[in-house]
Amino acid sequence: MSRHSARRDQGAIPWAPQGGLIRRTIETGARLLGVRAAVGPPAAPVEPTISIPTPSPPDAATPCIRPSHRRLWADRLWGEGMALPGGAQEVLRLAALLPLSPETTLLLSGQGARAAGGVVAGARGSFVATFEPGAAPPPRAVPQGRVSAEPFDPAAPVFRARYHHHALLLEPLRAGGSPDALLAAAAAGLRPGGQMVLLDLVARGLSASASEARWLTAEGRSEPPAEAAMAAALKRAGFDVHVVEDAGRRHCEAVMAGWQALTVALRGQPARPPAAEAADMVAEAEAWLLRLRLLREGRLRLLRWHASTAR
């Protein structure tokens, strides 16, 4: 880390977002739809902290969300095509940390990259090269306006060498891959002196408990890298880290705001969603509730790094 670096390190989050909202979504959905709520018996009407009863063992039936329905509920929670709590507003806040202009090209990778790229291009005028795991690129990656879509394999990431001025990586390891492979590819894809904003989860004391196993299954992911492994990978890739910020509080507040808006919208609908879609909503709610619990307990951290390559 540079001698000019600043670090904002909060450790375990010392605050308690209201987990009751998501819990009630799970329990109400299970009761109305006849699906199994995996978080245990009903809770008190108001909870001062996120509290989950002892979950079922990891070999019990774990909610599995079909990709199309996960996309459906993500669209309703965060905005069409988005995958980051806070949606377009949060993407723009993170992009504002980079010196973007109509003359710059941004490398943008992560779930929801295409939608986020359209937001950044529209607001900042930059060219945006998007790399979204699991999304089939258009034929020959034809640019649409100032946004292009490229194929992306998290296990073997490759970006156009020395082409992008800056990079914005939004939970890029959620789809798999390793910090070393990702960050080496990002460094190779940036021009000298290029800046990068990276937002991702790191593990800090995960212990293979039942609730942690359920969370990994619910999100369909492998365990996040350790915090020290990310720091080491940044250094090996040649990045000079200027800021490390714990973004957990803002993230959890955005999650709760999204679910609050969704429950209000659902109450205003004349008809219930189809049972299969609603069951997937319950499973999605459980996945986010488990994530919030692990963040609050400090076993997960959501960190933002601001770094640059050598000139």
C-alpha positions in Angstrom: 0.0 0.0 0.0 1.3 3.5 -0.8 2.6 5.6 2.0 0.0 8.1 1.0 -2.8 5.5 1.4 -5.8 6.1 3.7 -7.7 3.3 5.3 -11.2 3.3 6.7 -11.4 0.1 8.7 -14.5 -0.5 10.9 -14.2 -4.2 11.6 -17.6 -5.7 12.6 -20.4 -3.4 11.7 -21.5 -1.8 15.1 -25.0 -1.0 13.9 -28.2 -3.0 13.5 -30.3 -2.6 10.4 -33.8 -3.8 10.7 -33.8 -7.4 9.5 -37.5 -7.8 10.3 -38.6 -6.5 6.9 -36.9 -9.2 4.9 -37.8 -11.8 7.5 -41.5 -10.8 7.2 -41.3 -11.0 3.4 -40.0 -14.6 3.8 -42.7 -15.7 6.3 -45.6 -13.9 4.6 -44.6 -15.4 1.3 -44.3 -18.9 2.7 -47.6 -18.6 4.5 -49.6 -17.3 1.5 -47.9 -19.6 -1.1 -47.5 -22.7 0.9 -43.7 -22.8 0.4 -41.2 -23.7 3.0 -39.5 -20.8 4.8 -36.0 -21.9 5.6 -35.3 -19.4 8.4 -37.2 -21.1 11.2 -40.3 -20.2 13.2 -42.0 -16.7 13.0 -40.2 -13.9 14.7 -41.5 -11.1 16.9 -43.2 -8.3 14.9 -40.2 -5.9 15.4 -36.6 -7.0 15.7 -33.9 -4.6 17.0 -31.2 -6.6 15.2 -30.9 -9.1 12.4 -31.6 -12.4 14.1 -32.0 -15.8 12.4 -32.9 -18.9 14.3 -30.6 -21.9 13.8 -30.9 -22.8 10.1 -31.5 -26.2 8.7 -28.4 -28.3 8.1 -26.7 -27.6 4.7 -27.8 -30.9 3.3 -31.5 -30.0 3.8 -33.5 -28.5 1.0 -31.9 -25.2 0.2 -33.9 -22.7 -1.8 -32.6 -22.6 -5.4 -33.6 -19.7 -7.6 -33.9 -20.1 -11.3 -31.7 -17.5 -13.1 -34.6 -16.0 -15.0 -36.5 -15.4 -11.7 -33.5 -14.1 -9.9 -33.1 -11.6 -12.8 -36.8 -10.8 -12.5 -36.6 -9.9 -8.8 -33.3 -8.1 -9.2 -34.9 -5.9 -11.8 -37.6 -5.0 -9.3 -35.3 -4.5 -6.4 -32.4 -2.5 -8.0 -33.7 -1.4 -11.4 -33.8 -3.1 -14.8 -30.6 -5.0 -15.6 -29.0 -4.0 -12.3 -27.4 -6.3 -9.7 -26.1 -3.9 -7.2 -28.2 -2.6 -4.3 -28.8 1.1 -4.8 -29.1 0.6 -8.5 -28.2 3.4 -10.9 -27.6 5.9 -8.1 -25.0 3.7 -6.4 -23.3 3.0 -9.8 -23.0 6.7 -10.4 -21.7 7.3 -6.9 -18.9 4.8 -7.5 -18.2 6.1 -11.0 -17.9 9.6 -9.7 -14.7 8.5 -7.9 -13.0 8.1 -11.3 -11.9 11.0 -13.6 -14.3 10.1 -16.5 -15.0 12.2 -19.5 -16.3 11.8 -23.1 -12.7 11.1 -24.1 -12.1 8.2 -21.7 -12.9 4.5 -21.9 -14.1 2.7 -18.8 -13.6 -1.1 -18.2 -16.8 -2.2 -16.3 -17.1 -5.8 -15.1 -19.5 -7.6 -12.8 -23.1 -8.8 -12.6 -25.4 -6.2 -14.3 -22.4 -4.6 -16.1 -24.3 -3.8 -19.3 -27.1 -1.9 -17.5 -24.5 -0.1 -15.3 -22.5 0.7 -18.4 -25.5 2.4 -20.0 -26.0 4.5 -16.9 -22.4 5.6 -16.7 -22.2 6.4 -20.5 -25.4 8.4 -20.3 -24.3 10.4 -17.3 -20.6 10.9 -17.9 -20.4 10.5 -21.7 -17.6 8.0 -21.5 -17.1 5.0 -23.7 -17.8 1.9 -21.6 -16.6 -1.6 -22.4 -18.7 -4.0 -20.3 -17.9 -7.6 -19.2 -20.8 -9.4 -17.6 -20.3 -13.0 -16.4 -22.9 -15.4 -17.8 -24.3 -13.0 -20.3 -24.0 -13.9 -24.0 -22.5 -11.0 -25.9 -24.2 -9.6 -29.0 -22.8 -10.9 -32.3 -19.2 -9.7 -32.7 -19.6 -7.6 -29.6 -21.2 -4.8 -31.7 -21.0 -1.5 -29.8 -24.4 0.2 -29.2 -23.8 3.9 -28.8 -21.0 4.4 -26.4 -21.4 1.0 -24.7 -19.9 -2.3 -25.9 -20.4 -5.8 -24.5 -17.5 -8.4 -24.6 -17.4 -12.0 -23.6 -16.2 -12.7 -20.1 -15.0 -15.9 -18.4 -14.5 -15.3 -14.7 -12.1 -18.3 -14.5 -9.9 -16.9 -17.3 -10.5 -13.1 -17.6 -9.0 -11.3 -20.5 -9.4 -7.6 -21.3 -8.0 -5.6 -24.3 -4.4 -4.8 -23.4 -3.5 -1.2 -22.4 -6.7 0.1 -23.8 -8.9 1.3 -21.0 -8.3 4.6 -19.1 -10.0 3.4 -15.9 -11.9 0.5 -14.4 -15.0 -0.1 -12.3 -15.4 -3.6 -10.9 -18.7 -4.4 -9.2 -18.5 -7.6 -7.1 -16.6 -9.2 -10.0 -15.7 -12.4 -8.0 -19.4 -13.3 -7.3 -19.4 -15.4 -10.4 -16.2 -17.2 -9.6 -12.5 -16.8 -10.5 -9.6 -15.8 -8.4 -8.3 -12.4 -7.2 -5.0 -12.9 -8.9 -6.4 -13.8 -12.3 -8.9 -10.9 -12.2 -6.6 -8.2 -11.0 -3.7 -9.2 -13.3 -6.1 -9.0 -16.2 -7.5 -5.6 -15.0 -3.9 -4.2 -14.7 -3.0 -5.5 -18.1 -6.2 -3.8 -19.6 -5.5 -0.4 -18.1 -3.3 2.3 -19.6 -0.3 3.5 -17.5 -1.7 5.6 -14.5 -5.2 4.2 -14.9 -7.4 4.2 -11.9 -9.6 1.4 -10.6 -12.5 1.2 -8.2 -13.2 -2.3 -7.0 -16.2 -3.3 -4.8 -16.4 -6.8 -3.5 -17.0 -9.1 -0.6 -14.2 -10.6 1.4 -14.3 -13.3 4.1 -13.2 -12.5 7.6 -13.7 -15.4 9.9 -16.1 -17.6 8.0 -16.2 -21.0 9.6 -18.2 -23.3 7.3 -21.2 -23.1 9.7 -24.7 -24.1 8.5 -25.8 -20.5 8.0 -22.7 -19.7 5.9 -23.2 -22.8 3.8 -26.8 -21.8 3.2 -25.8 -18.3 2.1 -23.2 -19.7 -0.4 -25.9 -22.0 -1.8 -28.5 -19.3 -1.9 -26.3 -17.0 -3.8 -24.9 -19.8 -6.0 -21.3 -18.9 -5.3 -18.1 -20.1 -3.8 -16.6 -18.6 -0.7 -15.3 -15.0 -1.1 -11.5 -14.6 -0.9 -9.9 -13.6 2.4 -9.3 -9.9 2.9 -5.5 -10.6 3.0 -5.7 -12.5 -0.2 -7.2 -9.5 -2.0 -4.6 -7.1 -0.6 -1.8 -9.5 -1.8 -3.4 -9.9 -5.2 -3.6 -6.1 -5.7 0.1 -5.8 -4.8 1.1 -8.6 -7.1 -0.9 -7.1 -10.0 1.1 -3.8 -9.6 -1.7 -1.7 -8.2 -0.9 1.2 -5.8 -3.8 1.2 -3.3 -4.9 4.7 -2.1 -8.2 4.0 -0.2 -9.7 0.9 1.4 -13.2 1.6 2.7 -15.7 -0.6 4.5 -18.9 -0.1 2.4 -21.0 -2.5 4.5 -23.3 0.1 6.1 -24.2 1.8 2.9 -24.8 -1.6 1.2 -27.1 -2.9 3.9 -29.1 0.3 4.0 -29.5 0.0 0.2 -30.7 -3.6 0.5 -33.3 -2.7 3.1 -34.5 0.3 1.0 -34.9 -2.0 -2.0 -36.9 -4.5 -0.1 -39.0 -1.8 1.5 -39.9 -0.4 -2.0 -40.6 -3.9 -3.3 -43.0 -4.8 -0.5 -44.9 -1.5 -0.9 -45.2 -2.2 -4.7 -46.4 -5.7 -4.2 -49.1 -4.6 -1.8 -50.4 -2.3 -4.5 -50.7 -5.0 -7.1 -54.2 -6.3 -7.9 -53.0 -9.9 -8.1 -50.4 -12.0 -6.5 -47.4 -13.0 -8.6 -47.4 -16.6 -9.9 -46.6 -19.1 -7.2 -43.2 -20.2 -8.7 -42.0 -16.6 -9.0 -43.2 -15.8 -5.5 -41.4 -18.8 -4.1 -38.2 -17.6 -5.8 -38.8 -14.1 -4.2 -38.9 -15.8 -0.8 -35.6 -17.6 -1.5 -34.0 -14.4 -2.8 -35.1 -12.6 0.4 -33.5 -15.4 2.5 -30.2 -15.0 0.5 -30.1 -11.3 1.3 -31.0 -11.8 4.9 -28.2 -14.3 5.4 -25.8 -11.9 3.7 -26.8 -9.0 6.0 -26.3 -11.2 9.1 -22.8 -12.2 8.0 -21.9 -8.6 7.3 -23.2 -7.4 10.6 -21.3 -10.1 12.5 -18.1 -9.1 10.7 -17.6 -12.5 9.1 -18.1 -10.9 5.7 -17.0 -7.4 4.7 -17.9 -5.4 1.6 -14.8 -3.3 0.8 -14.1 -0.6 -1.8 -10.6 -0.2 -3.0 -9.4 2.8 -5.0 -6.1 2.0 -6.7 -4.0 3.0 -9.7 -1.4 1.5 -12.0 2.1 2.9 -12.3 2.6 5.6 -14.8 
